[in-house]
Amino acid sequence: MTTVPNGPLPARAPGTAGPPAPVGREELLARLESVLHARGRALLTGPAGVGKTEVALAAAARAEARGETVLWLAALPADRAIPGAAAAALVASVASTVAWPGPRAAGTVPRAGERFAAAAGPGPAAAPGGLAAATEALPAGVFTSGVFDDLPGPQRTAVAMLCREAPIQQGGWDPIALRLGIARILRVLTSRGPVLLVVDGAEFLDPDSTDLLRFALHLAPPSLRVIAVETPEPYGDTHRADAPEPGAGAAGLSGRPGAGHSAHLWVPSEADLLLVPPLQADEIAELLIHHRLPSRMAGRIHRASGGNPRLALAVGRSLADARTPVHHAEALTLSGRARDLARQLLGAAPPPVRATLLLAALALRPSATLVRRAGRPNAEADLAAAERAGLVSLAEDGSLAFTAGLLPSTLVHDACWAERSAGHAALAEVVDDPVEAVRHRALASDRPDEELAAEVAAAAETARRRGNNALAAELALLAAESTPGRDGVRRIARLVDAAEEAARAARADLAMRAATDLLARDASPTDRVRARLAVLDTAGQGLTDLDDMYVHAMEDSEGETALRAAVQLRLAVKYVLADGDPERSRTAAMESAALAASVGDPRTAAQALTVQARMERALGRPDAEQVLARARELELAERPLGIRNAAQILTIRHALFDDRLVDARDELNALLPLVQRRGSVEDAIELFRTLAEVESRIGACGAALAHAGQSLALTLEAGLSPGPAWYALALAETAGGSLGRAASYARRSVQASEEEGDRVFLSRSRYALGRVQLINGDVAAALETLRRVQTDERAQSTVDPSMLRWHEELAEALLAHDAVEEALAVLAEVRPVARRLGRTTVLLGCDRAQALCLAAEGRTDEAAELLTGTAGRFAEAGLPLEQGRALMALARVERKRRRRSAAQTALHAAATIFERAGAAPWLALATEAPAGELPGAAPGGDETAPALASLTEAELRLARLVGQGASNQEAAAKLFLSVKTVEARLTRIYQKLDVRSRAQLATALRP
């Protein structure tokens, strides 16, 4: 338990909210504080591990930051059997942490995971001498703190007996005096200032303490606010058989034998009961990053944990601790810790409930009716109890789903073969779908059986016709595994089918299982290649650790032209994603296309030509569009639109690169519904991501955020690496959301791409991060990040500047760092390439940066003229955000020209554009009082101080904040910078303005 100083609350800085909320809990924490303000009581509830204590800790930290007294009472399971333990611990903690009557130095709220054990040990034996003798014998007790100085004698005696600081006399103490004494202690404490009491683990309070605290809270003034943290006990109170009844404690503690007990300190209502929900998949990713754990499998970890933070961290640590990196195509590595946490959640369930849950775990579409028919007559009651425990969720129609994938996995993992077999056999008799019946019959048998295997293979074909690719993949593998070993040829053929079916379903785990089984057998080279290709096709970005797959596929495809074309196609993808070598990728794609054409394989040829066109574009070759047109022709002839879309999608991306944004958006909107009905989830993800990029650039900011969010949701649901989706979200947030969130998503994308070894998206995500840093004014960080982009792009031999427009951003960062010559060199390098390739809007971006360089050289008239024209041409190109950015640059130049009215006109025009587009972060930048203007100057004046004109815009913004009294920490938070960056920038500001203190800086900013 901790306290903070008593007395008046310190003034709170405008806009500050105290310590940050736990990941994904900002909204919940705001609701909690609102409930406390309105009602004074709040009950946080939810399943174990969901993060209730973390939310309470955050609320306590914020209360402490406001100057409130914080008391933390954490009960442990053993406390239930010790009458009065929690009440005694509360009194003792008040005594130990609050100095009476004088003020005391502030304590600290306990860190997450730490608890104060609220258990009182056995007191001293009764002895003559009374209270005075007892207090003299215990000089270090609560009496020495002065807590009891204002208590009447009977109340002091009762409280001292409770805390074992006085002998417990025969017949006990006065229970009314004890109640009034504890109530008085809390009232006196609140008279010194607001108090927040947090009772963590309220379900573990002993009955007597609950009774005492309930009475005290009933009499407490409104300035005492209470948070109770409770994990529901869904299986009744049978586990409390060892807990004494009130009055069964030492010498009749409560004085009311047989008194009932309620677990709550007050009668909660809907208004003050707050359920702590599981985290969303994106929040789990953020949680993993926060704990420095790999985030590339955030989607799979979210499914395994059900959004439970404790489970998610355990699974994440299992992956981090694995001896070798876990690939997307492999099953998650679950350590004993992750399994043990799942067992703890399941272990509280009585045996009948656990037996019912096992049947549900074995079923494909579990429901209460199905489980009851399979032999659990009390299924509804058992499942209702499991739902209260947070293990399952029940729908109105009786269907159910486990809240975390780790739970059914652990149930099945820990069950013996006989239990699993009996369960599958029972389910096979009652399911109403013949496909599911065959599945259960196969899983109930441990003997290979060709007749059964043939039935399962037929069921797989039925599932495929129904469009259930995931079930088809599972059944295809089950058919292979049910095939007798003596029929090796048939088993191998079914394993190949299973691997390819898994690839169609994007089930990387099943593809790897089938391939591993096949490669351990005497399979033909053709079959080995097909199995390996299935694994490669489900690998997503994670191609770095699959080099052996490529090597063996090349060896086994020798002499097989069609297979060699397929292998070369996968190599072309690997060379660009994992190796960052577009020239080598282009060569492999050309070879693949030629081989595929020679054997009449239009599908592979179209895919290979698409990769070739992509590389031609990156390398700045003029025939990229011709190659892409051939790919589209083959693609449309081979499959209906929506089935195979690589060439079509690349055509749209080329339109995006060329800023033919209306065309790109129209084609996307036409293709997306077809892909959602017929195509793969990977194509849908790429379309949503591309649509977000198009709308971010065209100025449809709200739609960009929505489509980027859909891309991320599909990515995490499919278990793919979220790096590309986070990149799209970073762009969308930069355009119309929050620069803070944009930087966060960009950093996540960088980390995920590094984990995957994806060179393409690593460069893109660094570009997105550097751009946000530059907009935020963090010039040093932006320069470092964008230089890395420059290095990455040069290493990958990327020539076409329209694919990633880092040149203009790097030039501006260099200029802000006073490296004008280097900025001009970057622009001089890219301009000829952009002219040769006809990238007109790239040249416009260079013009904006060129104008700022002219202004830095003192050629402000030329700069203003160039920026005016550039803004107009951006408008003609349909790029409103770029137009607004050019106008903001123009305003900066006009201020240097001491044309305040012209600067205000440009800023107003930019703000109008940003407001129309919904570009919130840009609007905020444009509507801030322009740094460097003199407050109170005449509207048309031109008396801007020459010294202030020497500052960059980022330096001017910081100077104004500091001049208004902001500390380095406050300025860093406002500008999303590090404190070190603020300190370094302040040093440059002091040097330019020739000042040596904040006071002198404030004076320099005055008119």
BAPANU-420409 format. One record per residue (C-alpha): x, y, z negated. Coordinates in steps of 0.001 Angstrom, whole numbers, padded with zeros to 6 digits, always signed. Example, Ala and Ser with C-alpha at 12.3 -4.5 7.8 and 13.67 -1.06 7.14 Angstrom:
2
+012300-004500-007800;+013670-001060-007140;
***
This chain:
1007
+000000+000000+000000;+001148+003467+000741;+000200+007045+000160;+001026+010374+001652;+001363+013647-000237;-001685+015054-001910;-002868+018609-001493;-004146+020582+001445;-003944+019000+004865;-001215+020362+007124;-002262+022281+010198;-002573+020019+013185;-000973+021021+016430;-003507+021552+019196;-003884+018506+021398;-001941+016162+019151;-003539+012902+018103;-000933+011436+015825;+000962+008221+016564;+000018+006433+019790;-002679+003781+019758;-001815+000112+020233;-001880-001058+023844;-005394-000929+025222;-006926+000435+021997;-007083+004210+022528;-010838+004238+023131;-011514+001868+020217;-009341+003954+017915;-011235+007091+018917;-014538+005334+018159;-013177+004170+014801;-012188+007707+013811;-015579+008983+014964;-017399+006398+012824;-015237+007228+009817;-015944+010914+010263;-019702+010370+010575;-020321+007535+008108;-017193+007159+005990;-017189+003362+006407;-016090+001130+009280;-015856-002643+009589;-013382-003941+012155;-014199-007507+013124;-013129-010006+015752;-011368-013336+016191;-007973-014036+014711;-005075-012580+016665;-007148-010025+018578;-005352-007084+016937;-007695-005806+014237;-004848-005066+011823;-002953-003191+014547;-005933-000894+015083;-006271-000310+011331;-002552+000430+011072;-002833+002993+013865;-005786+004662+012145;-003876+004705+008866;-000806+006194+010538;-002886+008967+012065;-004551+009683+008731;-001147+009836+007085;+000066+012210+009811;-002850+014492+008944;-001742+014563+005308;-004317+012158+003913;-003623+009641+001155;-003619+006122+002570;-004137+003040+000402;-003558-000349+001999;-004970-003463+000352;-004176-006724+002130;-005762-009877+000766;-004345-013323+001430;-006165-016689+001427;-004779-017603-002009;-006415-014517-003523;-009900-016010-003228;-009163-018365-006114;-007812-015658-008448;-010652-013681-010086;-010052-009930-009934;-006844-010290-007924;-007674-007685-005260;-009061-005145-007734;-005979-005473-009938;-003695-005113-006931;-005527-001972-005836;-005089-000355-009276;-001442-001410-009472;-000707-000058-006002;-002333+003294-006799;-000182+003484-009907;+003014+002599-008088;+002573+004869-005092;+000916+007979-006541;+002740+010194-009009;+000321+011546-011633;-000169+014405-012293;+002587+015958-010125;+003072+015533-006369;+004975+012617-004978;+007057+012113-001857;+005274+010530+001039;+005404+006808+001552;+004941+005009+004805;+002213+002877+006200;+003279-000779+006316;+004566-001915+009653;+002469-004154+011845;+002474-007697+010531;+003499-006751+006994;+000987-007248+004228;+000854-006498+000543;-000153-009708-001269;-003099-008690-003396;-002821-011457-005946;-002492-010852-009655;-000494-013413-011573;-001558-014873-014916;-001538-012332-017707;+000151-012551-021094;-001394-014649-023817;-003716-012873-026221;-001810-011409-029129;-002521-009129-032068;-001632-005491-031816;-004248-004361-029297;-003744-002026-026395;-000960+000089-027915;+001167-002958-028632;+000542-004284-025170;+001528-001052-023459;+004675-000777-025548;+005590-004325-024600;+005148-003537-020885;+006921-000198-020313;+007158-000754-016555;+003406-001298-016095;+000702+000898-014690;+000290+002810-017971;+003645+004492-017512;+002412+005982-014225;-000199+008169-015899;-003026+006714-013849;-005088+006040-016952;-004485+009344-018702;-007960+010664-017874;-009806+007392-018498;-011939+007040-021625;-010667+004451-024094;-013009+001536-023200;-012318+002011-019497;-008557+002129-020105;-008772-001061-022107;-010823-002892-019477;-008571-001804-016605;-005436-002700-018588;-006823-006194-019221;-007648-006563-015524;-004042-005682-014638;-002695-007974-017430;-001138-004998-019210;-003135-005701-022332;-004002-009026-023948;-007330-010414-022853;-009252-010512-026090;-011718-013169-027022;-015004-012503-025252;-013322-010518-022485;-013891-006875-021830;-016791-004626-021169;-017747-005248-017487;-019507-001896-017243;-016393-000113-018536;-014306-001968-015936;-016606-000926-013097;-016682+002687-014232;-012930+002752-014779;-012085+001661-011219;-014680+004051-009825;-013154+006893-011865;-009637+006146-010638;-010799+006436-007033;-012785+009620-007754;-009814+011313-009399;-007607+010268-006490;-009998+011795-003952;-010181+015036-005954;-006603+015691-004807;-007470+015351-001098;-009009+012971+001450;-008235+009281+000963;-008354+006416+003451;-008622+002921+001945;-007870+000025+004287;-008915-003431+003095;-007238-005936+005416;-008410-009533+005232;-011705-008659+003546;-012883-012232+003973;-010217-013299+001445;-011380-011012-001385;-012326-012890-004521;-015987-012507-005552;-015235-010465-008670;-013074-007938-006821;-015722-007613-004122;-018297-006861-006806;-016067-004272-008529;-015044-002540-005302;-018608-002464-003984;-019699-000617-007128;-016754+001798-006987;-017356+002613-003321;-021014+003204-004009;-020067+005975-006464;-017149+007333-004452;-017361+010822-002884;-017465+011263+000920;-013784+012178+000967;-013004+008479+000364;-013226+006724+003717;-012898+002953+004033;-011847+000591+006809;-012536-003098+006166;-010792-005592+008446;-012492-008954+008589;-012205-012168+010582;-015618-013875+010676;-015922-017319+009077;-018158-019146+011542;-018254-022554+009897;-019832-021535+006569;-018310-021262+003108;-017592-024937+002525;-013883-024167+002467;-014558-021946-000545;-015455-024837-002790;-012412-024138-004884;-013284-020471-005359;-014655-019704-008833;-018045-018198-009347;-018104-014642-010629;-017593-014822-014340;-015474-017959-014166;-012232-016046-014521;-010177-015393-017603;-012388-014757-020584;-015462-014269-018414;-014183-011579-016059;-017411-010306-014620;-019509-010867-017685;-022318-012131-015409;-022066-015924-015095;-023603-017267-011948;-023646-013909-010188;-023857-014229-006422;-021177-013058-004008;-021391-011219-000715;-018331-011002+001520;-018988-007364+002429;-018000-004326+000380;-021107-002579+001713;-024040-003634+003856;-022735-002999+007370;-024951-001640+010127;-024561-001547+013864;-023293+002019+013514;-020228+001150+011452;-019427-002360+012738;-016764-002296+015444;-015895-005442+017380;-012267-005544+018525;-012462-007004+022054;-009796-008971+023913;-007435-007030+026157;-007916-006826+029904;-005366-008388+032237;-003669-005067+032998;-003465-004312+029291;-001852-007706+028682;+000754-006750+031264;+001406-003489+029433;+001621-005382+026137;+004226-007748+027576;+006300-004846+028856;+005980-003093+025498;+007498-006172+023864;+010144-006490+026603;+008732-009732+027932;+008380-010712+031612;+005230-009201+033100;+005217-010781+036559;+002877-013563+035365;+000565-011275+033452;-002493-012626+035257;-001750-016222+034336;-000852-015240+030784;-004135-013357+030491;-006076-016434+031577;-004150-018638+029164;-004650-016259+026241;-008093-014923+027072;-006779-011440+026317;-005895-012360+022719;-002708-010343+022063;-001202-012836+019620;-001709-015737+022035;-000475-013673+024980;+002750-012736+023212;+003315-016356+022204;+002901-017492+025822;+005073-014618+027042;+007835-015571+024628;+007550-019185+025787;+008262-018029+029339;+011066-015735+028225;+012682-018536+026203;+012479-021102+029014;+015863-022454+030041;+015182-021635+033674;+012840-018931+035009;+009309-020211+035482;+008172-019860+039067;+004676-018944+040208;+004331-022449+041608;+005070-024093+038267;+002910-024728+035227;+003344-022261+032382;+005920-023348+029848;+004176-023437+026476;+006397-023634+023414;+005375-025120+020120;+004537-021600+018912;+001892-021028+021602;+000399-024483+021092;+000462-024054+017324;-001458-020788+017527;-004098-022489+019646;-004224-025352+017162;-004714-022890+014319;-007711-021390+016095;-009124-024837+016808;-008101-026371+013480;-010703-024489+011465;-013458-026213+013441;-015085-029164+011664;-014538-032551+013399;-018022-032601+015001;-017481-029160+016551;-014063-030160+017807;-015467-033339+019401;-018103-031252+021176;-015450-028805+022382;-013356-031648+023807;-016244-032767+026003;-016710-029189+027158;-012995-028961+027945;-013197-032078+030128;-016244-030886+032094;-015919-028964+035334;-019009-026833+034688;-019634-027216+030970;-022990-026375+029433;-024736-027137+026171;-027212-029414+027962;-024490-031371+029720;-022495-031893+026527;-025615-032968+024620;-026516-035498+027310;-022959-036812+027230;-023367-037908+023608;-023299-034842+021371;-026888-034442+020088;-026001-031309+018049;-024218-029644+020940;-026136-026353+020692;-025371-025900+016993;-021729-026921+017435;-021220-024543+020343;-022961-021699+018524;-020494-022132+015669;-017619-022188+018161;-018925-018995+019726;-018978-017283+016325;-015366-018375+015926;-014474-016719+019231;-013559-020006+020932;-016254-020024+023618;-018806-017693+025116;-022353-018916+025803;-024605-017595+028555;-028373-017395+028408;-028687-020486+030610;-026542-022543+028229;-023403-022544+030371;-020204-021881+028489;-016649-020779+029045;-013642-020985+026758;-012358-017584+025757;-008739-018596+026415;-007383-021145+028865;-004939-022326+026231;-007815-023676+024104;-009204-026375+026448;-005654-027136+027529;-004659-027770+023915;-007788-029812+023201;-007044-032098+026139;-003305-032118+025404;-003830-033237+021807;-006515-035838+022554;-005422-039449+023019;-006038-041274+026269;-008956-043246+024834;-010744-040016+023825;-010210-038423+027218;-011273-041530+029100;-014427-041980+027026;-015307-038330+027526;-014887-038464+031310;-016858-041716+031489;-019724-040168+029524;-019728-037069+031712;-019677-039138+034914;-023004-040648+033881;-024811-037347+033309;-023495-034765+035810;-025920-033960+038618;-023316-033435+041359;-021875-036550+043054;-018606-034711+043701;-018170-034025+039981;-019234-037569+039132;-016470-038989+041323;-013974-036639+039705;-014893-037782+036192;-014811-041455+037201;-011318-041025+038599;-010103-039187+035491;-011601-041890+033254;-009472-044556+034903;-005761-045092+034464;-005470-047732+037191;-004837-046905+040860;-007795-048038+042950;-008003-047574+046700;-011787-047688+046781;-011980-044992+044119;-009220-042975+045817;-011167-043036+049087;-014266-041742+047270;-012240-038931+045735;-010753-038021+049130;-014263-037862+050578;-015356-035673+047667;-012413-033349+048397;-013622-032984+051970;-017133-032207+050706;-015779-029528+048368;-013823-028032+051251;-016942-027817+053413;-018732-026101+050541;-015989-023481+050481;-014722-024514+047033;-011033-024606+047947;-009814-024818+044344;-011881-027951+043632;-010913-029414+046996;-007237-028986+046098;-007686-030640+042705;-009592-033580+044195;-007101-034022+047031;-004289-034372+044507;-006409-036687+042361;-007086-038872+045417;-003366-039138+046074;-002602-040003+042457;-005365-042646+042462;-003909-044372+045511;-002103-047678+044674;+001652-047499+044906;+001816-050490+047216;+000088-048417+049878;+002929-045935+050071;+002113-044551+053509;-001439-043658+052553;-000346-042133+049250;+002228-039940+050982;-000329-038806+053560;-002726-037841+050780;+000022-036001+048923;+000720-033941+052046;-002988-033157+052354;-003083-032222+048673;-000115-029859+048992;-001600-028103+052023;-005038-027942+050409;-003434-026337+047354;-001741-023787+049611;-005094-022878+051178;-006541-022443+047693;-003507-020435+046467;-003058-023052+043731;+000698-022885+043328;+000714-025336+040407;-001084-028072+042379;+001106-027502+045436;+004222-027972+043327;+002828-031115+041667;+001997-032689+045019;+005337-031715+046555;+007325-032985+043572;+005565-036374+043747;+006046-036614+047495;+009712-035635+047466;+010416-038383+044946;+009153-040982+047473;+010408-042330+050782;+008569-039762+052855;+009366-038852+056433;+011190-035587+057195;+008002-034191+058700;+006012-034864+055553;+008745-033402+053371;+008790-030208+055414;+004997-029832+055279;+005018-030250+051482;+007810-027727+051057;+006075-025213+053304;+002972-025502+051125;+005027-024567+048066;+006632-021634+049883;+003237-020371+051015;+002006-020138+047417;+005146-018432+046092;+003984-014841+046616;+006886-012470+045951;+008864-015049+043997;+011095-016408+046752;+014456-015848+045071;+014648-019157+043200;+013507-021367+046075;+016697-021439+048161;+016916-025237+047978;+013436-025501+049457;+014549-023555+052535;+017801-025474+052947;+016127-028887+052809;+013269-027732+055039;+015765-026649+057683;+017563-029994+057480;+014370-032036+057705;+012951-029991+060607;+015905-030776+062847;+014563-031976+066188;+010950-031037+065358;+010295-027820+067290;+006919-026998+065745;+008196-027558+062219;+011374-025605+062882;+009234-022665+064076;+007254-022803+060816;+010416-022933+058697;+012005-020050+060599;+008859-018009+059978;+009166-018524+056204;+012857-017693+056379;+012041-014430+058163;+009835-013451+055259;+012469-014460+052701;+015236-012512+054443;+013378-009241+054077;+011674-009721+050686;+014348-011522+048691;+017524-010650+050619;+016675-007166+051854;+018053-007934+055341;+015599-006758+058052;+017997-007483+060916;+018336-011123+059923;+014584-011308+059333;+013957-009973+062840;+016255-012567+064378;+014549-015429+062508;+011111-014132+063480;+012092-013927+067151;+013369-017513+067072;+010200-018686+065342;+007989-016983+067917;+009934-018488+070816;+009841-022009+069339;+006118-021751+068568;+005346-020530+072077;+007300-023430+073572;+005070-025996+071854;+001808-024085+072304;+001352-022981+068690;-000354-019550+068947;-000989-019293+065212;+002688-019512+064223;+003689-017385+067196;+001286-014611+066133;+002587-014652+062582;+006209-014603+063735;+005602-011722+066143;+003948-009799+063320;+007034-010180+061136;+009203-009212+064104;+007130-006073+064706;+007413-005142+061044;+011203-005407+061211;+011368-003569+064545;+009551-000671+062918;+011819-000623+059882;+014910-000711+062073;+013629+002168+064204;+013386+000163+067429;+011083+001572+070121;+009394-001704+071135;+007765-002391+067725;+004278-001454+068954;+004529-003666+072036;+005513-006672+069917;+002665-005961+067521;+000164-005754+070395;+001211-009247+071551;+000777-010556+068005;-002735-009093+067730;-003745-010614+071060;-002644-014075+069948;-004200-013663+066516;-007620-012725+067835;-007548-015533+070418;-006519-018150+067847;-009021-017332+065060;-012106-015121+064546;-011472-011718+063014;-011180-012018+059246;-009537-015453+059133;-005960-014615+060134;-005230-010929+059745;-001475-010333+059515;-001157-008510+062855;-004339-006524+062294;-003204-005455+058831;+000208-004432+060139;-001479-002378+062860;-003368-000529+060146;-000196+000027+058143;+001513+001474+061207;-001368+003923+061466;-000765+004778+057802;+002942+005344+058432;+002080+007612+061394;-000509+009523+059298;-003303+008469+061666;-005266+008139+058482;-008826+008363+059787;-008118+005546+062252;-006504+003494+059510;-009420+003977+057133;-012006+003125+059788;-010217-000095+060706;-009806-001029+057055;-013475-000501+056309;-014404-002643+059298;-012008-005475+058468;-012373-005630+054689;-015910-007137+054556;-014903-009848+057033;-011805-010731+055030;-013809-010871+051810;-016157-013408+053431;-013717-015470+055471;-010144-014572+054674;-007595-015273+051971;-007338-013492+048662;-003837-012323+049630;-005244-010503+052674;-007988-008921+050561;-005395-007710+048052;-003266-006159+050785;-006276-004455+052359;-007374-002904+049068;-003811-001789+048404;-003449-000275+051870;-006819+001443+051539;-005648+002979+048257;-002495+004267+049957;-004485+005741+052856;-006967+007475+050566;-004205+008787+048286;-002669+010492+051278;-005886+011658+052915;-007105+013265+049681;-009928+010868+048705;-008482+010529+045220;-011411+008892+043418;-011745+006195+046075;-007979+005626+045992;-008076+004929+042262;-011031+002554+042651;-009442+000535+045461;-006056+000364+043751;-007851-000969+040675;-009591-003634+042784;-006256-004666+044256;-004815-005109+040780;-007849-007033+039505;-007661-009509+042410;-003900-009831+041993;-004093-010691+038316;-007031-013047+038861;-005044-014928+041505;-002002-015144+039244;+000233-013274+041697;+002922-010782+040793;+001328-007396+040029;+004264-005347+041339;+002651-004286+044667;-000696-003498+043030;+001014-001423+040352;+002818+000483+043116;-000535+001326+044727;-001914+002419+041369;+001109+004644+040806;+000414+006410+044103;-003315+006717+043358;-002708+008063+039847;-000189+010571+041209;-002804+011811+043649;-005897+011937+041466;-005388+010472+038016;-002710+011101+035423;+000992+011668+035960;+001681+009840+032698;-000204+006760+033899;+001421+007062+037324;+004879+006919+035752;+003811+003953+033612;+002511+001985+036614;+005609+002819+038650;+007886+001572+035858;+005840-001622+035581;+006160-002128+039335;+009915-001640+039124;+010180-004247+036364;+007948-006800+038098;+009797-006373+041408;+013139-006804+039660;+011870-009967+037967;+010684-011339+041318;+013752-010231+043260;+011477-008371+045710;+013761-005843+047383;+011014-004214+049454;+008692-003313+046591;+011560-002543+044269;+012527+000281+046599;+008907+001423+046973;+008206+001435+043256;+011392+003382+042552;+010274+005916+045129;+006896+006248+043386;+008636+006676+040030;+011133+009245+041306;+008363+011245+042923;+006386+011413+039663;+009502+012372+037742;+010177+015184+040189;+006611+016491+040007;+006825+016393+036211;+010009+018432+036302;+012300+015674+035016;+014917+016530+037598;+017789+014488+036174;+015722+011294+035993;+014175+011912+039415;+017579+012448+040966;+018930+009229+039499;+015878+007223+040611;+015752+008650+044128;+019477+008129+044639;+018857+004445+043891;+016119+004447+046523;+018589+005945+048979;+021101+003208+048152;+018452+000474+048430;+017134+001676+051776;+020603+002016+053256;+021514-001467+052025;+018412-002799+053780;+019319-000917+056983;+015940+000806+057026;+015932+003465+059723;+012331+004631+060180;+011763+007427+057605;+007956+007223+057829;+007765+003899+055985;+009030+005401+052720;+009311+009181+052596;+012072+009505+050066;+014267+011928+052004;+012200+015060+051312;+011798+014111+047621;+015529+013500+047188;+016295+016820+048894;+014000+018677+046473;+015527+016863+043494;+019016+017809+044659;+017907+021393+045153;+016424+021541+041644;+019776+020249+040424;+021523+023145+042194;+023044+020810+044812;+021894+022837+047838;+024542+021599+050259;+023836+017961+049479;+020105+018568+049903;+020735+020122+053313;+022891+017136+054261;+020059+014703+053444;+017671+016714+055611;+020190+016987+058440;+020602+013211+058420;+016908+012362+058673;+015702+015027+061105;+017246+013577+064315;+015844+010119+063549;+012375+011512+062858;+012469+013499+066128;+013637+010481+068145;+010860+008290+066735;+008201+011009+066938;+007489+011102+063194;+006011+014606+063137;+004678+014589+059558;+008072+013423+058297;+009476+016565+059885;+006836+018629+058095;+007967+017232+054744;+011533+018105+055677;+010398+021633+056565;+008956+022105+053079;+012233+021029+051489;+014221+023102+054040;+012253+026212+053098;+013075+025742+049435;+016750+025440+050382;+016485+028716+052297;+014966+030361+049247;+017769+029027+047056;+020245+030667+049455;+018422+033981+049088;+016724+033822+052513;+013280+034157+050990;+011629+035853+053985;+012535+032954+056258;+011452+030485+053576;+008036+032117+053197;+007464+032141+056945;+008440+028464+057265;+006231+027394+054348;+003243+029297+055688;+003531+027487+058998;+004177+024144+057321;+001056+024442+055175;-001019+025153+058277;+000398+022191+060178;-000243+019885+057197;-003866+021037+057299;-004067+020261+061028;-002645+016779+060328;-005398+016071+057769;-003061+015956+054785;-004676+018232+052188;-002472+017269+049244;+000663+017960+051274;-000886+021254+052371;-001511+022188+048736;+002012+021200+047777;+003403+023445+050515;+001256+026317+049243;+002601+025805+045714;+006123+025983+047115;+005109+029144+048953;+003886+030663+045677;+007250+029931+044128;+009048+031671+046985;+006681+034638+046845;+007518+035072+043181;+011178+035155+044098;+010268+037851+046624;+008531+039702+043756;+005188+039470+045573;+002987+038474+042695;-000307+039027+044517;+000798+036821+047426;+001938+034133+044972;-001427+034174+043234;-003233+033926+046574;-001192+030864+047561;-001755+029218+044199;-005477+029898+044372;-005651+028354+047832;-003739+025283+046594;-006032+024936+043590;-009101+025064+045837;-007704+022272+047998;-006817+020115+045010;-010206+020652+043375;-012009+019621+046555;-009893+016451+046803;-010282+015504+043140;-006498+015734+042732;-006540+016285+038975;-002783+016340+038247;-002068+018698+041138;-004944+020942+040130;-003517+021128+036616;-000148+022197+038018;-001693+024794+040285;-003955+026332+037648;-001304+026683+034943;-000230+030267+034352;+002637+030566+036836;+005874+030351+034920;+008036+033359+035390;+005228+035864+035794;+005235+038675+033304;+002168+038645+031066;+000329+041941+031195;+001978+043137+034396;-000163+044901+036930;-001817+042474+039356;+000023+043871+042300;+003270+044524+040558;+006641+043236+041631;+008586+043659+038425;+009441+039964+037934;+012709+039812+036003;+015598+038810+038293;+016999+036513+035607;+013721+034570+035415;+013702+034247+039180;+016938+032269+038899;+015165+029468+037042;+013662+026501+038816;+009924+025964+038378;+010564+023066+036008;+012878+025246+033930;+010312+028053+033890;+007579+025734+032609;+009816+024512+029787;+010956+028053+028959;+007362+029215+028579;+006488+026306+026283;+009524+026832+024064;+008992+030603+024104;+005474+030005+022780;+006881+028067+019812;+006865+024446+020983;+009499+022172+019479;+011664+019990+021698;+009520+016977+020807;+006271+018814+021589;+007621+020120+024887;+008816+016624+025824;+005359+015190+025142;+003632+017953+027093;+005872+017587+030142;+006246+013772+029932;+010004+014100+029508;+012501+012611+027135;+013799+014786+024311;+017319+014495+025745;+016099+015851+029088;+014458+018798+027328;+017668+019528+025434;+019781+019427+028594;+017358+021649+030480;+017201+024149+027624;+020980+024415+027741;+020801+025379+031438;+018012+027873+030716;+020052+029520+027952;+023036+029795+030291;+021024+031302+033145;+019231+033810+030919;+022307+034497+028751;+020439+033800+025497;+021548+031817+022473;+018373+031100+020500;+014657+030449+020832;+013933+033935+019522;+016063+035495+022244;+014369+033244+024817;+010933+034413+023683;+012123+038011+023962;+013429+037394+027488;+010004+036120+028510;+008172+039198+027244;+007278+042071+029594;
***
